[in-house]
């Protein structure tokens, strides 16, 4: 069944690749990002399927306007995939609280703005489905990921709580937890990224699971990387700390830089 979908963060990385997957499947997709050119390119390739809905999701007024535009053109939403996000790494030798604020505002607060508008439209849709992109870093604290990890842990808790409260309305909620994926953000990383996937591979994996009749509660990949993180998270605190601090020292000696998280 063809669905009316809103996808944020659609101009690059997983978002752009996922937009292609959804459009190839024949869905109508409202695309949101600050960069308009990639969205227009998709509109040219998939005429009559794309609704251009650009904007800055950290601005609540713009998010409200995007919601109103979607309502005017599509009438309602069947699926909302809230993918927009950013990543900046903390250097505790020069701790910057404004960096933390920027990351949390983009990854958590802006996602909440989008949830507000999405729910209005999903309540009028067919088998409504709310999807949030968190991160595997939310499973285990890792070096330099104070801001990113805190924001994604917030997204995780937000969507897990929404799943409970929206169940009575028949709105399914899925969390996506990627490991390392080749994107413009990860291209800036100066450390090893084990078990890294390409953006098209990640998008295909996500799209296939979103199409299942029984919606998954979680979509996590790659499974071995996720298993390692979850196993480490179950270790006693002192042992977990010893292992993660060894990761910092190992990365420092290898490259002169701290490592970080997906």
C-alpha positions in Angstrom: 0.0 0.0 0.0 1.3 3.4 -1.0 1.8 5.7 2.0 2.0 9.4 2.7 5.3 9.9 4.5 7.2 12.8 6.1 11.0 12.4 6.2 13.2 15.0 7.9 16.9 15.3 7.4 16.4 14.2 3.8 19.2 16.1 2.0 22.2 13.8 2.8 23.4 10.6 4.4 20.8 8.1 5.5 18.0 10.5 5.0 18.8 11.1 1.3 19.3 7.4 0.6 16.1 6.5 2.5 14.2 9.1 0.5 15.2 7.3 -2.7 14.1 4.0 -1.3 10.7 5.3 -0.3 10.2 7.0 -3.6 11.3 4.0 -5.6 8.6 2.0 -3.7 6.0 4.5 -5.0 5.2 6.4 -1.8 4.3 10.0 -1.6 7.1 11.7 0.5 7.2 15.1 2.0 10.9 16.0 2.2 12.3 18.3 4.8 15.9 19.7 5.1 17.6 23.0 5.2 19.4 22.3 1.9 16.9 22.6 -0.9 18.9 21.5 -3.9 19.0 17.7 -3.1 15.3 17.8 -2.5 14.6 19.5 -5.8 16.8 16.9 -7.6 14.6 14.1 -6.1 11.5 16.0 -7.2 12.7 16.1 -10.8 13.5 12.3 -10.7 10.2 11.4 -9.1 7.5 13.8 -10.4 4.1 13.8 -8.6 5.6 11.9 -5.6 7.6 14.5 -3.8 6.3 17.3 -1.7 9.0 19.9 -1.1 8.8 21.0 2.5 12.2 22.6 3.3 13.0 24.3 6.5 15.0 24.5 9.7 13.5 22.0 12.2 15.1 23.8 15.1 12.7 26.7 14.5 9.3 25.8 15.9 7.5 28.3 13.7 9.0 26.8 10.6 8.1 23.3 11.7 4.5 24.4 12.2 4.5 25.9 8.7 5.8 22.6 7.3 3.0 20.7 9.1 0.5 23.0 7.6 1.9 22.6 4.1 1.8 18.8 4.4 -1.8 19.0 5.6 -2.8 21.2 2.7 -1.3 19.0 0.0 -1.4 15.5 1.5 -4.3 15.9 3.9 -2.7 13.6 6.5 0.3 11.4 7.2 0.6 7.6 7.4 4.2 7.6 8.4 6.6 10.2 9.9 10.3 9.4 9.9 12.1 12.0 12.1 15.7 11.6 11.0 17.2 15.1 11.1 20.3 15.4 13.4 23.8 16.5 13.9 26.9 15.5 15.7 29.7 17.4 17.5 32.3 15.9 19.8 33.3 17.1 23.2 36.8 17.9 24.2 36.7 17.9 28.0 40.0 19.8 28.2 38.0 22.8 26.8 34.4 21.9 27.7 31.9 23.9 25.7 28.4 24.0 27.1 27.1 25.8 24.0 28.2 22.8 21.9 26.1 20.6 24.1 23.1 23.0 23.7 23.5 23.0 19.9 23.5 19.2 19.6 20.7 18.7 22.1 18.6 21.4 20.4 19.0 19.8 16.9 18.7 16.1 17.9 16.2 16.2 20.7 14.3 19.5 21.0 13.8 19.8 17.2 12.7 16.2 17.0 10.1 17.1 19.6 8.8 20.0 17.6 8.4 17.6 14.7 6.6 15.0 16.8 4.1 17.7 17.8 3.2 18.4 14.1 3.5 14.8 13.0 1.0 13.5 15.6 -1.7 16.0 14.4 -1.4 14.5 10.9 -0.8 10.9 11.9 -4.1 10.8 13.8 -5.9 11.4 10.5 -3.8 8.8 8.6 -3.9 5.1 7.7 -2.3 2.7 10.2 -0.2 5.6 11.6 3.5 5.0 12.2 5.9 7.3 14.0 9.6 6.6 13.5 12.5 8.2 15.3 16.2 7.9 14.4 18.3 7.5 17.6 21.7 5.9 17.6 23.6 2.8 18.9 25.6 5.2 21.1 22.5 5.4 23.4 23.3 1.8 24.5 26.7 2.6 26.0 28.5 5.8 27.1 31.6 6.3 24.9 34.4 8.8 24.7 33.7 12.3 23.4 30.1 11.5 22.9 28.7 13.5 25.9 26.6 15.8 23.7 25.6 13.4 20.9 25.0 10.5 23.3 22.9 12.6 25.7 20.8 13.9 22.8 20.2 10.4 21.3 19.5 8.8 24.7 16.9 11.6 25.1 15.4 10.7 21.7 15.4 7.0 22.7 13.5 7.7 26.0 11.1 10.1 24.3 10.0 7.6 21.7 9.9 4.7 24.2 7.5 6.7 26.4 5.5 7.9 23.3 5.1 4.2 22.3 3.4 3.5 25.6 1.1 6.5 25.5 0.2 6.3 21.8 -0.6 2.6 21.8 -4.1 3.3 22.9 -4.6 5.4 19.8 -3.2 2.7 17.5 -0.1 4.7 16.5 2.9 2.4 16.2 6.3 3.8 17.3 9.7 2.5 15.9 13.2 3.5 17.0 16.1 3.2 14.5 19.5 2.7 16.0 22.3 2.9 13.4 25.9 2.0 14.0 28.6 3.7 11.9 27.3 4.8 8.5 29.2 6.6 5.7 27.7 10.1 5.8 29.0 13.7 5.5 29.0 13.8 9.3 31.1 10.6 9.8 33.4 11.6 6.9 34.8 14.2 9.4 35.7 11.5 12.0 39.4 10.9 12.5 39.1 7.5 14.2 38.3 3.9 13.3 34.6 3.1 12.6 34.2 -0.7 12.9 31.6 -2.5 10.9 30.7 0.6 9.0 27.8 0.5 6.5 27.2 2.6 3.4 24.2 5.0 3.5 22.3 3.1 0.7 22.8 -0.2 2.6 21.5 1.3 5.8 18.6 2.9 4.0 17.6 -0.3 2.3 17.8 -2.2 5.6 15.5 0.4 7.3 13.0 0.6 4.4 12.6 -3.2 4.2 11.8 -3.4 7.9 9.4 -0.5 7.8 7.4 -2.3 5.1 6.7 -5.3 7.3 3.1 -5.7 8.3 4.1 -6.1 12.0 6.0 -2.9 12.7 9.3 -3.5 14.6 9.8 -1.8 17.9 13.5 -1.3 17.0 15.6 -1.4 13.9 19.3 -1.8 14.9 22.3 -2.5 12.8 24.9 -3.9 12.3 23.8 -6.7 14.7 27.3 -7.7 15.9 28.2 -4.1 16.7 24.9 -3.6 18.6 25.4 -6.9 20.4 28.9 -5.8 21.6 27.6 -2.5 22.9 24.6 -4.1 24.7 26.9 -6.7 26.2 29.3 -4.1 27.5 26.5 -2.1 28.9 25.5 -5.1 31.1 29.0 -5.3 32.7 29.6 -4.1 36.2 30.2 -0.4 36.3 33.9 -0.6 37.3 34.7 -3.1 34.5 32.7 -1.1 32.0 34.7 2.0 32.9 38.0 0.2 32.7 37.2 -1.1 29.2 35.9 2.2 27.8 38.8 4.2 29.3 41.2 1.7 27.6 39.5 2.6 24.3 40.4 6.3 24.9 44.0 5.6 25.7 44.4 3.2 22.7 43.0 5.8 20.3 45.1 8.6 21.8 48.3 6.7 21.3 47.4 5.7 17.8 46.3 9.0 16.4 46.7 11.7 19.0 42.9 12.1 19.0 40.2 10.8 21.2 37.8 8.3 19.7 34.1 8.7 19.6 30.7 7.1 18.9 28.4 6.5 15.9 
